[in-house]
């Protein structure tokens, strides 16, 4: 019996940290694409996507890239917000041809593992119902809905607020 597509689709998938200028370019382009498709790029997006090393990695966070061979097929970031033990899961995207194949789940799993390595106590996020499938995926991974006032989010597009205690 053949394995389900979601299992076989991720066998050659690697999740690695941001490495070089090629990764920075892919991080920017992939995130600009989904944001522009559904929303408007905000000033914070432009700043973060223009300098993920300085705005995320150097401030105690992480940027992870999903790779299938030489292709970058997804990204996710953990952004330190200045509160000890809190990281925002942000800038998660998967290229359209790879969606619904387990890549997003693998990115979240890797991000949560990295958050634990960084000694986070809580990972949180803001999302939108416009991103079909995103909220159910986060729920299936153990994120719980919380009030916006509990989080440190500045994006106008965020309508759904979730967190996970680690």
N, C-alpha and C positions, 0 to 999 in steps of 0.2 A: 504494500500500500504506500502510495506517495505521501510525502510530508506536506502539510498545508503550505500554501504560498508564503505566508508570513514567516514561517520557519526557514524555508529555503532561500528566501529573498535576502536574508541578512547574513548568510554564512560567510560571504566574502567581504562583509562590511567591517571597517575599522573605525573606531572613534579615537581621535588623537587630539592633543592640544594644538592651538594655533601655533604655527611654526614660522612662516615666512611671509614675504610680500604677496605671494600668490594666494595664501590663505586669507590675508587681510582683504585683498581684492574680492575674493569669493564671498567672504563674510558680508562685505558691504553690498555687493550686487544681489546676492540671494535675499537679503533682508530688505533692501530697497524695493525689490520686485513685489514681495507680498504686501508690504506696507502700502505702496503706491496703488496696488490693485484694489485694496479694501478701504484704505484710509488716506490720510495726508501725512507726509513726512513732517514730523515736528522738530523743533530746534534740538531737542535732546537726542533724537534719532540721528540727525545729521552730525552732531558732535561725536556721538558714540561710534557710529559706523565709520567716521573718518579717522578715528584713532582708537581702535579697540585695545591696543596694548596699553596706551596711556590712560584711557578712561575705564578700563575693566581690569586687565591683568595686573598692571602696576599698582592698582589700588586694592589688591587682595582678592580679586575674583578670578574667573577663568573663562576662556573661550574654547569650545570643543567643536571639532569638525568631523562630520561623518564622511568617510571616504570609501568609494567602491573602485578599486584599482586606482587610476590616476584622477578619477572624477571626484569632485567634492559634491556630495548629494544632500548635505544638510548641515545646520549649525545650531548651537545653543550657547548661551552665555550665563554665567553666574556673576551677578553684579553686587559688590559690597556696597551697602548703603550708609555706612558709617556707624551703625549700631553693631556692637560685638555679637557675633553669632547669627546674624541675619544676612541672608543672600537672596537676591531676586533672581528667579529663573526668567530669562529674557532672550529676545532675539532668536527664538526657536523657529526654524523653518526647514522644510524638506522640499526638494525639487518636485514638481508635479508628477513626473514619471515614476517617482519612488514612493509616493504617498500610498497609505493603506497596505504597506508591505513590512511594517515593523520597524522602520528606521526611526520614527519619532519616539517610539517606546524605548529603543536602544539609546537614543540621545538623552532622554530623561533619566534612564537608569544610570548612564555614565555621569550625568550631571549630579545626581544624588550621591553617587559614590565619591565624586570629587568634593561635593559639599561636606560630606563626612570627613574626608581627608583634611579639609580646611577648617574642621572643627565647628561647623555651623550647627546651630540649635534649631533653626527654622529656615525653610526655603519657601518663598512665596512668589506669587505671580498675579498679573492682571491679564485678562483675556477679553474676548468679545464673542457674542453669539454669531457674529458674521463669519467667524473662522470655524466653519462646519467641521465637526469632529474633534476640535481642540479641547473643549471643556469635558466631553465624555472621556477623552484620553487621560486628561489630568485626574479626573475622578477615579478612573480605573487604576491609576498609579498610586492612589492614596491621598491625593490632595483634597482638602475639605474647604467648603465655602466659608468665607469670613466677611465681616464688615469692612468696607473700604477704609474706615478710620483706623483699623488695626495695622494697616500697611503704609509703606512709604513709597507711593507711586505717583508719578507726575504726568502720565500719559492721558490725554483727553479721550483716547479710544477705549480705554479700559472700562468695561462695564461689569465684568465678572471678576471677583477677587477670591483667591484661594491660597491656602498655606498648608504646609506639612511640617510637623515637629519631627526632628530627627533624634 
